[in-house]
Structure formats: C-alpha cells, structure tokens
Amino acid sequence: MSRTELGRLIVGVGAFLVVLGLVVWSGALSWFGRLPGDIRIERETVRIYIPFVSMLLISAALSLLLYLTRRFF
C-alpha cells in the first residue's frame, strides 16, 4: 500500500467517524441498545446490561461490510 492510498484510507475513516459522531450526537441512534433481546436488569444497588441483539446487529453489519470490501477491492 502506497502512502497516497494510506492517506486516502485514513481520511476516509476519519470522515466516517465524524459522520457517525454527528449521528450519535443528534440522537438518531437512541433506539440502539434498547432492542428486544437486550437484557437490562436494574435494581436499587445493581445495574446489569447485556446487549445481545445489539452486538449481533453490529457483528452482522461489520461482516457484510468486510465481505463486500474483500469482494470488490
């Protein structure tokens, strides 16, 4: 990988992170983490949160992204 390609990759990742940060900041992902299947136990002294379905969704999205990246590049 040449320096030019590496530079473009870093700029692209940075731009993606900025857009993702703006989306999270705007509240557009407020539903994330509250999906059916995510376990929340809240008591007076203990809070337990296990995001099963949210992590499955992230895993599926990243797997699809990596598959498409490998297939077309």
Predicted model as a PDB file, atoms N, CA, C, CB and O in Angstrom, pLDDT in the B-factor column:
MODEL        1                                                                  
ATOM      1  N   MET A   1       0.843  -1.166   0.000  1.00 75.00           N  
ATOM      2  CA  MET A   1       0.000   0.000   0.000  1.00 75.00           C  
ATOM      3  C   MET A   1       0.895   1.238   0.000  1.00 75.00           C  
ATOM      4  CB  MET A   1      -0.962  -0.007   1.216  1.00 75.00           C  
ATOM      5  O   MET A   1       1.774   1.382   0.849  1.00 75.00           O  
ATOM      6  N   SER A   2       0.660   2.115  -0.952  1.00 83.00           N  
ATOM      7  CA  SER A   2       1.479   3.322  -1.053  1.00 83.00           C  
ATOM      8  C   SER A   2       1.014   4.371  -0.040  1.00 83.00           C  
ATOM      9  CB  SER A   2       1.422   3.896  -2.486  1.00 83.00           C  
ATOM     10  O   SER A   2      -0.042   4.239   0.579  1.00 83.00           O  
ATOM     11  N   ARG A   3       1.813   5.391   0.107  1.00 88.00           N  
ATOM     12  CA  ARG A   3       1.464   6.453   1.050  1.00 88.00           C  
ATOM     13  C   ARG A   3       0.197   7.173   0.632  1.00 88.00           C  
ATOM     14  CB  ARG A   3       2.605   7.448   1.173  1.00 88.00           C  
ATOM     15  O   ARG A   3      -0.592   7.579   1.485  1.00 88.00           O  
ATOM     16  N   THR A   4      -0.009   7.336  -0.652  1.00 87.00           N  
ATOM     17  CA  THR A   4      -1.211   8.001  -1.143  1.00 87.00           C  
ATOM     18  C   THR A   4      -2.452   7.205  -0.785  1.00 87.00           C  
ATOM     19  CB  THR A   4      -1.135   8.203  -2.654  1.00 87.00           C  
ATOM     20  O   THR A   4      -3.441   7.773  -0.321  1.00 87.00           O  
ATOM     21  N   GLU A   5      -2.410   5.901  -0.994  1.00 85.00           N  
ATOM     22  CA  GLU A   5      -3.549   5.052  -0.652  1.00 85.00           C  
ATOM     23  C   GLU A   5      -3.799   5.050   0.848  1.00 85.00           C  
ATOM     24  CB  GLU A   5      -3.320   3.626  -1.146  1.00 85.00           C  
ATOM     25  O   GLU A   5      -4.947   5.097   1.291  1.00 85.00           O  
ATOM     26  N   LEU A   6      -2.721   4.997   1.632  1.00 86.00           N  
ATOM     27  CA  LEU A   6      -2.852   5.016   3.080  1.00 86.00           C  
ATOM     28  C   LEU A   6      -3.459   6.337   3.543  1.00 86.00           C  
ATOM     29  CB  LEU A   6      -1.489   4.790   3.746  1.00 86.00           C  
ATOM     30  O   LEU A   6      -4.310   6.354   4.432  1.00 86.00           O  
ATOM     31  N   GLY A   7      -3.028   7.426   2.950  1.00 89.00           N  
ATOM     32  CA  GLY A   7      -3.582   8.746   3.288  1.00 89.00           C  
ATOM     33  C   GLY A   7      -5.066   8.823   2.998  1.00 89.00           C  
ATOM     34  O   GLY A   7      -5.837   9.327   3.815  1.00 89.00           O  
ATOM     35  N   ARG A   8      -5.470   8.325   1.837  1.00 88.00           N  
ATOM     36  CA  ARG A   8      -6.896   8.316   1.482  1.00 88.00           C  
ATOM     37  C   ARG A   8      -7.692   7.451   2.442  1.00 88.00           C  
ATOM     38  CB  ARG A   8      -7.092   7.815   0.047  1.00 88.00           C  
ATOM     39  O   ARG A   8      -8.810   7.805   2.817  1.00 88.00           O  
ATOM     40  N   LEU A   9      -7.132   6.332   2.839  1.00 85.00           N  
ATOM     41  CA  LEU A   9      -7.809   5.446   3.784  1.00 85.00           C  
ATOM     42  C   LEU A   9      -8.001   6.136   5.130  1.00 85.00           C  
ATOM     43  CB  LEU A   9      -7.016   4.145   3.965  1.00 85.00           C  
ATOM     44  O   LEU A   9      -9.080   6.059   5.718  1.00 85.00           O  
ATOM     45  N   ILE A  10      -6.980   6.799   5.613  1.00 91.00           N  
ATOM     46  CA  ILE A  10      -7.069   7.491   6.901  1.00 91.00           C  
ATOM     47  C   ILE A  10      -8.092   8.629   6.834  1.00 91.00           C  
ATOM     48  CB  ILE A  10      -5.686   8.041   7.315  1.00 91.00           C  
ATOM     49  O   ILE A  10      -8.875   8.806   7.767  1.00 91.00           O  
ATOM     50  N   VAL A  11      -8.094   9.386   5.763  1.00 93.00           N  
ATOM     51  CA  VAL A  11      -9.071  10.465   5.601  1.00 93.00           C  
ATOM     52  C   VAL A  11     -10.486   9.900   5.512  1.00 93.00           C  
ATOM     53  CB  VAL A  11      -8.751  11.301   4.345  1.00 93.00           C  
ATOM     54  O   VAL A  11     -11.414  10.464   6.091  1.00 93.00           O  
ATOM     55  N   GLY A  12     -10.656   8.803   4.799  1.00 89.00           N  
ATOM     56  CA  GLY A  12     -11.978   8.180   4.686  1.00 89.00           C  
ATOM     57  C   GLY A  12     -12.485   7.673   6.014  1.00 89.00           C  
ATOM     58  O   GLY A  12     -13.655   7.864   6.346  1.00 89.00           O  
ATOM     59  N   VAL A  13     -11.619   7.024   6.783  1.00 89.00           N  
ATOM     60  CA  VAL A  13     -12.020   6.531   8.108  1.00 89.00           C  
ATOM     61  C   VAL A  13     -12.360   7.706   9.019  1.00 89.00           C  
ATOM     62  CB  VAL A  13     -10.894   5.665   8.741  1.00 89.00           C  
ATOM     63  O   VAL A  13     -13.327   7.644   9.780  1.00 89.00           O  
ATOM     64  N   GLY A  14     -11.577   8.768   8.946  1.00 93.00           N  
ATOM     65  CA  GLY A  14     -11.847   9.957   9.761  1.00 93.00           C  
ATOM     66  C   GLY A  14     -13.178  10.598   9.414  1.00 93.00           C  
ATOM     67  O   GLY A  14     -13.930  10.999  10.302  1.00 93.00           O  
ATOM     68  N   ALA A  15     -13.470  10.697   8.120  1.00 94.00           N  
ATOM     69  CA  ALA A  15     -14.743  11.269   7.692  1.00 94.00           C  
ATOM     70  C   ALA A  15     -15.916  10.402   8.153  1.00 94.00           C  
ATOM     71  CB  ALA A  15     -14.769  11.428   6.166  1.00 94.00           C  
ATOM     72  O   ALA A  15     -16.952  10.921   8.569  1.00 94.00           O  
ATOM     73  N   PHE A  16     -15.748   9.093   8.077  1.00 91.00           N  
ATOM     74  CA  PHE A  16     -16.790   8.181   8.541  1.00 91.00           C  
ATOM     75  C   PHE A  16     -17.033   8.362  10.039  1.00 91.00           C  
ATOM     76  CB  PHE A  16     -16.405   6.721   8.234  1.00 91.00           C  
ATOM     77  O   PHE A  16     -18.183   8.390  10.479  1.00 91.00           O  
ATOM     78  N   LEU A  17     -15.968   8.485  10.820  1.00 93.00           N  
ATOM     79  CA  LEU A  17     -16.104   8.666  12.266  1.00 93.00           C  
ATOM     80  C   LEU A  17     -16.779   9.997  12.609  1.00 93.00           C  
ATOM     81  CB  LEU A  17     -14.731   8.590  12.936  1.00 93.00           C  
ATOM     82  O   LEU A  17     -17.558  10.070  13.559  1.00 93.00           O  
ATOM     83  N   VAL A  18     -16.484  11.041  11.844  1.00 96.00           N  
ATOM     84  CA  VAL A  18     -17.142  12.329  12.073  1.00 96.00           C  
ATOM     85  C   VAL A  18     -18.639  12.216  11.802  1.00 96.00           C  
ATOM     86  CB  VAL A  18     -16.520  13.424  11.182  1.00 96.00           C  
ATOM     87  O   VAL A  18     -19.450  12.700  12.592  1.00 96.00           O  
ATOM     88  N   VAL A  19     -19.004  11.589  10.705  1.00 94.00           N  
ATOM     89  CA  VAL A  19     -20.427  11.415  10.376  1.00 94.00           C  
ATOM     90  C   VAL A  19     -21.114  10.551  11.428  1.00 94.00           C  
ATOM     91  CB  VAL A  19     -20.591  10.779   8.973  1.00 94.00           C  
ATOM     92  O   VAL A  19     -22.222  10.868  11.860  1.00 94.00           O  
ATOM     93  N   LEU A  20     -20.472   9.469  11.841  1.00 90.00           N  
ATOM     94  CA  LEU A  20     -21.035   8.611  12.877  1.00 90.00           C  
ATOM     95  C   LEU A  20     -21.210   9.375  14.187  1.00 90.00           C  
ATOM     96  CB  LEU A  20     -20.144   7.384  13.095  1.00 90.00           C  
ATOM     97  O   LEU A  20     -22.228   9.221  14.862  1.00 90.00           O  
ATOM     98  N   GLY A  21     -20.234  10.188  14.549  1.00 91.00           N  
ATOM     99  CA  GLY A  21     -20.336  11.004  15.756  1.00 91.00           C  
ATOM    100  C   GLY A  21     -21.492  11.982  15.688  1.00 91.00           C  
ATOM    101  O   GLY A  21     -22.194  12.171  16.681  1.00 91.00           O  
ATOM    102  N   LEU A  22     -21.707  12.606  14.540  1.00 94.00           N  
ATOM    103  CA  LEU A  22     -22.823  13.533  14.383  1.00 94.00           C  
ATOM    104  C   LEU A  22     -24.169  12.821  14.479  1.00 94.00           C  
ATOM    105  CB  LEU A  22     -22.717  14.257  13.052  1.00 94.00           C  
ATOM    106  O   LEU A  22     -25.123  13.357  15.042  1.00 94.00           O  
ATOM    107  N   VAL A  23     -24.240  11.622  13.931  1.00 91.00           N  
ATOM    108  CA  VAL A  23     -25.481  10.843  14.009  1.00 91.00           C  
ATOM    109  C   VAL A  23     -25.784  10.460  15.456  1.00 91.00           C  
ATOM    110  CB  VAL A  23     -25.382   9.575  13.131  1.00 91.00           C  
ATOM    111  O   VAL A  23     -26.927  10.566  15.902  1.00 91.00           O  
ATOM    112  N   VAL A  24     -24.781  10.022  16.177  1.00 88.00           N  
ATOM    113  CA  VAL A  24     -24.975   9.654  17.584  1.00 88.00           C  
ATOM    114  C   VAL A  24     -25.336  10.884  18.408  1.00 88.00           C  
ATOM    115  CB  VAL A  24     -23.704   8.982  18.154  1.00 88.00           C  
ATOM    116  O   VAL A  24     -26.220  10.821  19.263  1.00 88.00           O  
ATOM    117  N   TRP A  25     -24.669  11.986  18.160  1.00 92.00           N  
ATOM    118  CA  TRP A  25     -24.905  13.219  18.905  1.00 92.00           C  
ATOM    119  C   TRP A  25     -26.316  13.750  18.665  1.00 92.00           C  
ATOM    120  CB  TRP A  25     -23.872  14.277  18.518  1.00 92.00           C  
ATOM    121  O   TRP A  25     -26.928  14.307  19.577  1.00 92.00           O  
ATOM    122  N   SER A  26     -26.834  13.587  17.458  1.00 93.00           N  
ATOM    123  CA  SER A  26     -28.175  14.078  17.136  1.00 93.00           C  
ATOM    124  C   SER A  26     -29.267  13.229  17.775  1.00 93.00           C  
ATOM    125  CB  SER A  26     -28.369  14.112  15.633  1.00 93.00           C  
ATOM    126  O   SER A  26     -30.419  13.659  17.839  1.00 93.00           O  
ATOM    127  N   GLY A  27     -28.933  12.051  18.242  1.00 90.00           N  
ATOM    128  CA  GLY A  27     -29.925  11.192  18.875  1.00 90.00           C  
ATOM    129  C   GLY A  27     -30.604  10.239  17.914  1.00 90.00           C  
ATOM    130  O   GLY A  27     -31.585   9.592  18.280  1.00 90.00           O  
ATOM    131  N   ALA A  28     -30.112  10.137  16.710  1.00 89.00           N  
ATOM    132  CA  ALA A  28     -30.736   9.271  15.710  1.00 89.00           C  
ATOM    133  C   ALA A  28     -30.568   7.793  16.046  1.00 89.00           C  
ATOM    134  CB  ALA A  28     -30.151   9.553  14.338  1.00 89.00           C  
ATOM    135  O   ALA A  28     -31.304   6.955  15.526  1.00 89.00           O  
ATOM    136  N   LEU A  29     -29.610   7.464  16.908  1.00 84.00           N  
ATOM    137  CA  LEU A  29     -29.396   6.063  17.287  1.00 84.00           C  
ATOM    138  C   LEU A  29     -29.851   5.793  18.724  1.00 84.00           C  
ATOM    139  CB  LEU A  29     -27.914   5.694  17.130  1.00 84.00           C  
ATOM    140  O   LEU A  29     -29.315   4.905  19.387  1.00 84.00           O  
ATOM    141  N   SER A  30     -30.825   6.549  19.202  1.00 86.00           N  
ATOM    142  CA  SER A  30     -31.277   6.359  20.582  1.00 86.00           C  
ATOM    143  C   SER A  30     -31.939   4.996  20.785  1.00 86.00           C  
ATOM    144  CB  SER A  30     -32.249   7.467  20.971  1.00 86.00           C  
ATOM    145  O   SER A  30     -32.011   4.509  21.913  1.00 86.00           O  
ATOM    146  N   TRP A  31     -32.418   4.386  19.721  1.00 86.00           N  
ATOM    147  CA  TRP A  31     -33.046   3.065  19.812  1.00 86.00           C  
ATOM    148  C   TRP A  31     -32.007   1.964  20.001  1.00 86.00           C  
ATOM    149  CB  TRP A  31     -33.877   2.786  18.559  1.00 86.00           C  
ATOM    150  O   TRP A  31     -32.323   0.878  20.486  1.00 86.00           O  
ATOM    151  N   PHE A  32     -30.760   2.257  19.613  1.00 82.00           N  
ATOM    152  CA  PHE A  32     -29.722   1.237  19.680  1.00 82.00           C  
ATOM    153  C   PHE A  32     -29.374   0.954  21.141  1.00 82.00           C  
ATOM    154  CB  PHE A  32     -28.464   1.680  18.891  1.00 82.00           C  
ATOM    155  O   PHE A  32     -29.130   1.876  21.918  1.00 82.00           O  
ATOM    156  N   GLY A  33     -29.353  -0.299  21.497  1.00 82.00           N  
ATOM    157  CA  GLY A  33     -29.096  -0.690  22.871  1.00 82.00           C  
ATOM    158  C   GLY A  33     -30.369  -0.962  23.652  1.00 82.00           C  
ATOM    159  O   GLY A  33     -30.324  -1.393  24.804  1.00 82.00           O  
ATOM    160  N   ARG A  34     -31.496  -0.708  23.020  1.00 88.00           N  
ATOM    161  CA  ARG A  34     -32.785  -0.962  23.651  1.00 88.00           C  
ATOM    162  C   ARG A  34     -33.632  -1.900  22.780  1.00 88.00           C  
ATOM    163  CB  ARG A  34     -33.534   0.367  23.902  1.00 88.00           C  
ATOM    164  O   ARG A  34     -34.861  -1.828  22.778  1.00 88.00           O  
ATOM    165  N   LEU A  35     -32.966  -2.752  22.063  1.00 90.00           N  
ATOM    166  CA  LEU A  35     -33.663  -3.676  21.174  1.00 90.00           C  
ATOM    167  C   LEU A  35     -34.238  -4.844  21.962  1.00 90.00           C  
ATOM    168  CB  LEU A  35     -32.718  -4.187  20.078  1.00 90.00           C  
ATOM    169  O   LEU A  35     -33.741  -5.174  23.039  1.00 90.00           O  
ATOM    170  N   PRO A  36     -35.282  -5.470  21.430  1.00 93.00           N  
ATOM    171  CA  PRO A  36     -35.781  -6.684  22.079  1.00 93.00           C  
ATOM    172  C   PRO A  36     -34.684  -7.744  22.068  1.00 93.00           C  
ATOM    173  CB  PRO A  36     -37.067  -7.213  21.369  1.00 93.00           C  
ATOM    174  O   PRO A  36     -34.095  -8.020  21.023  1.00 93.00           O  
ATOM    175  N   GLY A  37     -34.416  -8.322  23.199  1.00 92.00           N  
ATOM    176  CA  GLY A  37     -33.344  -9.300  23.300  1.00 92.00           C  
ATOM    177  C   GLY A  37     -32.147  -8.772  24.064  1.00 92.00           C  
ATOM    178  O   GLY A  37     -31.308  -9.549  24.519  1.00 92.00           O  
ATOM    179  N   ASP A  38     -32.058  -7.447  24.211  1.00 94.00           N  
ATOM    180  CA  ASP A  38     -31.023  -6.857  25.059  1.00 94.00           C  
ATOM    181  C   ASP A  38     -31.504  -6.979  26.506  1.00 94.00           C  
ATOM    182  CB  ASP A  38     -30.734  -5.346  24.666  1.00 94.00           C  
ATOM    183  O   ASP A  38     -32.637  -6.616  26.824  1.00 94.00           O  
ATOM    184  N   ILE A  39     -30.651  -7.484  27.360  1.00 93.00           N  
ATOM    185  CA  ILE A  39     -31.042  -7.751  28.743  1.00 93.00           C  
ATOM    186  C   ILE A  39     -30.646  -6.565  29.613  1.00 93.00           C  
ATOM    187  CB  ILE A  39     -30.388  -9.062  29.266  1.00 93.00           C  
ATOM    188  O   ILE A  39     -29.490  -6.142  29.623  1.00 93.00           O  
ATOM    189  N   ARG A  40     -31.636  -6.032  30.352  1.00 92.00           N  
ATOM    190  CA  ARG A  40     -31.404  -4.940  31.300  1.00 92.00           C  
ATOM    191  C   ARG A  40     -31.991  -5.343  32.635  1.00 92.00           C  
ATOM    192  CB  ARG A  40     -32.026  -3.597  30.798  1.00 92.00           C  
ATOM    193  O   ARG A  40     -33.180  -5.643  32.732  1.00 92.00           O  
ATOM    194  N   ILE A  41     -31.180  -5.349  33.642  1.00 92.00           N  
ATOM    195  CA  ILE A  41     -31.635  -5.626  35.000  1.00 92.00           C  
ATOM    196  C   ILE A  41     -31.233  -4.427  35.851  1.00 92.00           C  
ATOM    197  CB  ILE A  41     -31.025  -6.975  35.565  1.00 92.00           C  
ATOM    198  O   ILE A  41     -30.048  -4.137  36.013  1.00 92.00           O  
ATOM    199  N   GLU A  42     -32.229  -3.735  36.391  1.00 93.00           N  
ATOM    200  CA  GLU A  42     -31.957  -2.565  37.205  1.00 93.00           C  
ATOM    201  C   GLU A  42     -32.594  -2.752  38.577  1.00 93.00           C  
ATOM    202  CB  GLU A  42     -32.483  -1.280  36.520  1.00 93.00           C  
ATOM    203  O   GLU A  42     -33.811  -2.886  38.702  1.00 93.00           O  
ATOM    204  N   ARG A  43     -31.766  -2.758  39.579  1.00 95.00           N  
ATOM    205  CA  ARG A  43     -32.207  -2.829  40.967  1.00 95.00           C  
ATOM    206  C   ARG A  43     -31.707  -1.577  41.680  1.00 95.00           C  
ATOM    207  CB  ARG A  43     -31.686  -4.133  41.671  1.00 95.00           C  
ATOM    208  O   ARG A  43     -31.079  -0.718  41.061  1.00 95.00           O  
ATOM    209  N   GLU A  44     -31.979  -1.474  42.954  1.00 94.00           N  
ATOM    210  CA  GLU A  44     -31.554  -0.284  43.686  1.00 94.00           C  
ATOM    211  C   GLU A  44     -30.035  -0.132  43.715  1.00 94.00           C  
ATOM    212  CB  GLU A  44     -32.090  -0.331  45.102  1.00 94.00           C  
ATOM    213  O   GLU A  44     -29.521   0.980  43.595  1.00 94.00           O  
ATOM    214  N   THR A  45     -29.326  -1.225  43.871  1.00 94.00           N  
ATOM    215  CA  THR A  45     -27.872  -1.138  44.018  1.00 94.00           C  
ATOM    216  C   THR A  45     -27.102  -1.711  42.837  1.00 94.00           C  
ATOM    217  CB  THR A  45     -27.451  -1.847  45.265  1.00 94.00           C  
ATOM    218  O   THR A  45     -25.883  -1.558  42.767  1.00 94.00           O  
ATOM    219  N   VAL A  46     -27.792  -2.369  41.906  1.00 95.00           N  
ATOM    220  CA  VAL A  46     -27.099  -3.056  40.820  1.00 95.00           C  
ATOM    221  C   VAL A  46     -27.781  -2.744  39.497  1.00 95.00           C  
ATOM    222  CB  VAL A  46     -27.065  -4.581  41.064  1.00 95.00           C  
ATOM    223  O   VAL A  46     -29.007  -2.724  39.399  1.00 95.00           O  
ATOM    224  N   ARG A  47     -26.959  -2.500  38.482  1.00 94.00           N  
ATOM    225  CA  ARG A  47     -27.464  -2.361  37.111  1.00 94.00           C  
ATOM    226  C   ARG A  47     -26.649  -3.296  36.233  1.00 94.00           C  
ATOM    227  CB  ARG A  47     -27.374  -0.868  36.598  1.00 94.00           C  
ATOM    228  O   ARG A  47     -25.421  -3.214  36.193  1.00 94.00           O  
ATOM    229  N   ILE A  48     -27.332  -4.174  35.539  1.00 94.00           N  
ATOM    230  CA  ILE A  48     -26.671  -5.111  34.636  1.00 94.00           C  
ATOM    231  C   ILE A  48     -27.263  -4.909  33.250  1.00 94.00           C  
ATOM    232  CB  ILE A  48     -26.838  -6.598  35.117  1.00 94.00           C  
ATOM    233  O   ILE A  48     -28.482  -4.870  33.083  1.00 94.00           O  
ATOM    234  N   TYR A  49     -26.400  -4.782  32.272  1.00 92.00           N  
ATOM    235  CA  TYR A  49     -26.837  -4.571  30.899  1.00 92.00           C  
ATOM    236  C   TYR A  49     -26.037  -5.489  29.989  1.00 92.00           C  
ATOM    237  CB  TYR A  49     -26.672  -3.083  30.476  1.00 92.00           C  
ATOM    238  O   TYR A  49     -24.809  -5.418  29.943  1.00 92.00           O  
ATOM    239  N   ILE A  50     -26.743  -6.352  29.263  1.00 93.00           N  
ATOM    240  CA  ILE A  50     -26.101  -7.289  28.338  1.00 93.00           C  
ATOM    241  C   ILE A  50     -26.758  -7.109  26.963  1.00 93.00           C  
ATOM    242  CB  ILE A  50     -26.228  -8.787  28.848  1.00 93.00           C  
ATOM    243  O   ILE A  50     -27.872  -7.589  26.751  1.00 93.00           O  
ATOM    244  N   PRO A  51     -26.090  -6.429  26.033  1.00 92.00           N  
ATOM    245  CA  PRO A  51     -26.692  -6.100  24.734  1.00 92.00           C  
ATOM    246  C   PRO A  51     -26.515  -7.200  23.679  1.00 92.00           C  
ATOM    247  CB  PRO A  51     -26.095  -4.814  24.214  1.00 92.00           C  
ATOM    248  O   PRO A  51     -25.774  -7.019  22.712  1.00 92.00           O  
ATOM    249  N   PHE A  52     -27.186  -8.326  23.862  1.00 93.00           N  
ATOM    250  CA  PHE A  52     -27.037  -9.443  22.925  1.00 93.00           C  
ATOM    251  C   PHE A  52     -27.419  -9.066  21.493  1.00 93.00           C  
ATOM    252  CB  PHE A  52     -27.884 -10.613  23.383  1.00 93.00           C  
ATOM    253  O   PHE A  52     -26.609  -9.213  20.577  1.00 93.00           O  
ATOM    254  N   VAL A  53     -28.631  -8.587  21.299  1.00 94.00           N  
ATOM    255  CA  VAL A  53     -29.133  -8.317  19.948  1.00 94.00           C  
ATOM    256  C   VAL A  53     -28.386  -7.149  19.305  1.00 94.00           C  
ATOM    257  CB  VAL A  53     -30.640  -8.020  19.988  1.00 94.00           C  
ATOM    258  O   VAL A  53     -28.126  -7.171  18.102  1.00 94.00           O  
ATOM    259  N   SER A  54     -28.043  -6.140  20.087  1.00 92.00           N  
ATOM    260  CA  SER A  54     -27.289  -5.004  19.534  1.00 92.00           C  
ATOM    261  C   SER A  54     -25.933  -5.450  19.010  1.00 92.00           C  
ATOM    262  CB  SER A  54     -27.104  -3.911  20.598  1.00 92.00           C  
ATOM    263  O   SER A  54     -25.504  -5.009  17.944  1.00 92.00           O  
ATOM    264  N   MET A  55     -25.257  -6.319  19.748  1.00 94.00           N  
ATOM    265  CA  MET A  55     -23.943  -6.799  19.309  1.00 94.00           C  
ATOM    266  C   MET A  55     -24.072  -7.734  18.101  1.00 94.00           C  
ATOM    267  CB  MET A  55     -23.225  -7.524  20.466  1.00 94.00           C  
ATOM    268  O   MET A  55     -23.201  -7.742  17.231  1.00 94.00           O  
ATOM    269  N   LEU A  56     -25.147  -8.518  18.043  1.00 95.00           N  
ATOM    270  CA  LEU A  56     -25.379  -9.341  16.850  1.00 95.00           C  
ATOM    271  C   LEU A  56     -25.593  -8.468  15.621  1.00 95.00           C  
ATOM    272  CB  LEU A  56     -26.592 -10.263  17.058  1.00 95.00           C  
ATOM    273  O   LEU A  56     -25.117  -8.796  14.535  1.00 95.00           O  
ATOM    274  N   LEU A  57     -26.305  -7.362  15.787  1.00 94.00           N  
ATOM    275  CA  LEU A  57     -26.536  -6.437  14.684  1.00 94.00           C  
ATOM    276  C   LEU A  57     -25.229  -5.808  14.212  1.00 94.00           C  
ATOM    277  CB  LEU A  57     -27.524  -5.348  15.101  1.00 94.00           C  
ATOM    278  O   LEU A  57     -24.990  -5.710  13.008  1.00 94.00           O  
ATOM    279  N   ILE A  58     -24.386  -5.385  15.142  1.00 92.00           N  
ATOM    280  CA  ILE A  58     -23.083  -4.823  14.775  1.00 92.00           C  
ATOM    281  C   ILE A  58     -22.215  -5.872  14.082  1.00 92.00           C  
ATOM    282  CB  ILE A  58     -22.361  -4.276  16.021  1.00 92.00           C  
ATOM    283  O   ILE A  58     -21.547  -5.572  13.093  1.00 92.00           O  
ATOM    284  N   SER A  59     -22.225  -7.096  14.598  1.00 96.00           N  
ATOM    285  CA  SER A  59     -21.430  -8.165  14.002  1.00 96.00           C  
ATOM    286  C   SER A  59     -21.877  -8.456  12.569  1.00 96.00           C  
ATOM    287  CB  SER A  59     -21.528  -9.435  14.851  1.00 96.00           C  
ATOM    288  O   SER A  59     -21.045  -8.624  11.677  1.00 96.00           O  
ATOM    289  N   ALA A  60     -23.179  -8.514  12.355  1.00 97.00           N  
ATOM    290  CA  ALA A  60     -23.694  -8.778  11.005  1.00 97.00           C  
ATOM    291  C   ALA A  60     -23.329  -7.639  10.051  1.00 97.00           C  
ATOM    292  CB  ALA A  60     -25.227  -8.971  11.039  1.00 97.00           C  
ATOM    293  O   ALA A  60     -22.946  -7.888   8.908  1.00 97.00           O  
ATOM    294  N   ALA A  61     -23.444  -6.401  10.511  1.00 93.00           N  
ATOM    295  CA  ALA A  61     -23.123  -5.252   9.656  1.00 93.00           C  
ATOM    296  C   ALA A  61     -21.637  -5.229   9.303  1.00 93.00           C  
ATOM    297  CB  ALA A  61     -23.519  -3.937  10.353  1.00 93.00           C  
ATOM    298  O   ALA A  61     -21.279  -4.995   8.149  1.00 93.00           O  
ATOM    299  N   LEU A  62     -20.775  -5.470  10.285  1.00 93.00           N  
ATOM    300  CA  LEU A  62     -19.331  -5.488  10.006  1.00 93.00           C  
ATOM    301  C   LEU A  62     -18.943  -6.662   9.112  1.00 93.00           C  
ATOM    302  CB  LEU A  62     -18.539  -5.553  11.313  1.00 93.00           C  
ATOM    303  O   LEU A  62     -18.080  -6.518   8.246  1.00 93.00           O  
ATOM    304  N   SER A  63     -19.566  -7.813   9.310  1.00 96.00           N  
ATOM    305  CA  SER A  63     -19.280  -8.966   8.451  1.00 96.00           C  
ATOM    306  C   SER A  63     -19.668  -8.673   7.009  1.00 96.00           C  
ATOM    307  CB  SER A  63     -20.023 -10.214   8.954  1.00 96.00           C  
ATOM    308  O   SER A  63     -18.927  -9.005   6.085  1.00 96.00           O  
ATOM    309  N   LEU A  64     -20.825  -8.054   6.814  1.00 95.00           N  
ATOM    310  CA  LEU A  64     -21.273  -7.691   5.464  1.00 95.00           C  
ATOM    311  C   LEU A  64     -20.325  -6.662   4.850  1.00 95.00           C  
ATOM    312  CB  LEU A  64     -22.719  -7.134   5.497  1.00 95.00           C  
ATOM    313  O   LEU A  64     -19.967  -6.770   3.677  1.00 95.00           O  
ATOM    314  N   LEU A  65     -19.921  -5.673   5.630  1.00 89.00           N  
ATOM    315  CA  LEU A  65     -19.008  -4.652   5.128  1.00 89.00           C  
ATOM    316  C   LEU A  65     -17.663  -5.255   4.727  1.00 89.00           C  
ATOM    317  CB  LEU A  65     -18.803  -3.564   6.180  1.00 89.00           C  
ATOM    318  O   LEU A  65     -17.132  -4.929   3.666  1.00 89.00           O  
ATOM    319  N   LEU A  66     -17.112  -6.125   5.561  1.00 90.00           N  
ATOM    320  CA  LEU A  66     -15.843  -6.764   5.222  1.00 90.00           C  
ATOM    321  C   LEU A  66     -15.969  -7.692   4.023  1.00 90.00           C  
ATOM    322  CB  LEU A  66     -15.319  -7.537   6.409  1.00 90.00           C  
ATOM    323  O   LEU A  66     -15.059  -7.758   3.196  1.00 90.00           O  
ATOM    324  N   TYR A  67     -17.088  -8.412   3.916  1.00 93.00           N  
ATOM    325  CA  TYR A  67     -17.307  -9.281   2.761  1.00 93.00           C  
ATOM    326  C   TYR A  67     -17.342  -8.446   1.474  1.00 93.00           C  
ATOM    327  CB  TYR A  67     -18.627 -10.084   2.926  1.00 93.00           C  
ATOM    328  O   TYR A  67     -16.697  -8.799   0.487  1.00 93.00           O  
ATOM    329  N   LEU A  68     -18.090  -7.347   1.488  1.00 89.00           N  
ATOM    330  CA  LEU A  68     -18.205  -6.514   0.292  1.00 89.00           C  
ATOM    331  C   LEU A  68     -16.858  -5.858  -0.046  1.00 89.00           C  
ATOM    332  CB  LEU A  68     -19.292  -5.434   0.494  1.00 89.00           C  
ATOM    333  O   LEU A  68     -16.509  -5.712  -1.217  1.00 89.00           O  
ATOM    334  N   THR A  69     -16.113  -5.471   0.981  1.00 85.00           N  
ATOM    335  CA  THR A  69     -14.792  -4.872   0.760  1.00 85.00           C  
ATOM    336  C   THR A  69     -13.852  -5.864   0.100  1.00 85.00           C  
ATOM    337  CB  THR A  69     -14.191  -4.382   2.082  1.00 85.00           C  
ATOM    338  O   THR A  69     -13.155  -5.524  -0.855  1.00 85.00           O  
ATOM    339  N   ARG A  70     -13.831  -7.075   0.599  1.00 88.00           N  
ATOM    340  CA  ARG A  70     -12.939  -8.103   0.027  1.00 88.00           C  
ATOM    341  C   ARG A  70     -13.383  -8.487  -1.395  1.00 88.00           C  
ATOM    342  CB  ARG A  70     -12.914  -9.366   0.935  1.00 88.00           C  
ATOM    343  O   ARG A  70     -12.549  -8.751  -2.261  1.00 88.00           O  
ATOM    344  N   ARG A  71     -14.674  -8.515  -1.617  1.00 87.00           N  
ATOM    345  CA  ARG A  71     -15.182  -8.943  -2.925  1.00 87.00           C  
ATOM    346  C   ARG A  71     -14.897  -7.939  -4.027  1.00 87.00           C  
ATOM    347  CB  ARG A  71     -16.664  -9.186  -2.846  1.00 87.00           C  
ATOM    348  O   ARG A  71     -14.586  -8.327  -5.154  1.00 87.00           O  
ATOM    349  N   PHE A  72     -15.000  -6.653  -3.716  1.00 80.00           N  
ATOM    350  CA  PHE A  72     -14.885  -5.639  -4.757  1.00 80.00           C  
ATOM    351  C   PHE A  72     -13.535  -4.918  -4.790  1.00 80.00           C  
ATOM    352  CB  PHE A  72     -15.967  -4.635  -4.581  1.00 80.00           C  
ATOM    353  O   PHE A  72     -13.284  -4.153  -5.721  1.00 80.00           O  
ATOM    354  N   PHE A  73     -12.666  -5.136  -3.813  1.00 71.00           N  
ATOM    355  CA  PHE A  73     -11.371  -4.453  -3.816  1.00 71.00           C  
ATOM    356  C   PHE A  73     -10.255  -5.422  -3.777  1.00 71.00           C  
ATOM    357  CB  PHE A  73     -11.252  -3.510  -2.662  1.00 71.00           C  
ATOM    358  O   PHE A  73      -9.091  -5.023  -3.774  1.00 71.00           O  
TER     359      PHE A  73                                                      
ENDMDL                                                                          
END                                                                             
